[in-house]
Amino acid sequence: MPLVKTQAEGINLADTFAFTGTVSGAHSLTVGTPVSANGNDEVDITGISSSAKRITLIVESLSSDGNNDSKVQLGTSSGLQTSGYGSVSFWGSGGLQGVDDGMAWYGTNASNALSGAMIIYNFGSNYWVSHHTGKYNNNNGMFGGASVQLSGTLDRLRIRNTSTNTYDGGQVTVLVET
């Protein structure tokens, strides 16, 4: 006979519970290997599962040799989406607003090193929304969000500088939940 407790009885953490049946809606998490950004003007992550529901892009001490920030572009087997984004990234007293060619991410310019995460959610019908937080130096942080409708199934993403600068440090990885 299964053990059933009412709310009034409470649950004793010393009790043992047995669960039977099939778990539905179970998710799988794939952890990527960190990739060095040093010497690159962009870092591509490819082979993202077509059943991805949530992608967490993680950066550690990502910095650039110039005074530009970063953006994340999503893509399909046809290539990267370079327009149609609604995106902002705020910090202290300012922000990157109205960015339409990628998901804006402040904090990778020459005097800063970005550490943080951007979580990108599949909202259905190839529509993706994101939010991000992080720190760009030991005294300041940033936050923001974005959205974009892709023309097909997402299978790649790219983090890149907003201009022609090169990353001079840091690493990038992803966690993909299906």
Sequence and secondary structure as in RCSB ss.txt:
>XXXX:A:sequence
MPLVKTQAEGINLADTFAFTGTVSGAHSLTVGTPVSANGNDEVDITGISSSAKRITLIVESLSSDGNNDSKVQLG
TSSGLQTSGYGSVSFWGSGGLQGVDDGMAWYGTNASNALSGAMIIYNFGSNYWVSHHTGKYNNNNGMFGGASVQL
SGTLDRLRIRNTSTNTYDGGQVTVLVET
>XXXX:A:secstr
      TTT   TT      S   S   EEE   EE TT SEEEEE   TT SEEEEEEEEEEESSS  EEEEEE
ETTEE  S  EEEEEETTEEEEEE SSEEE   STT  EEEEEEEEEEETTEEEEEEEEEEETTEEEEEEEEEE 
SS   EEEEEESSS  EEEEEEEEEEE 
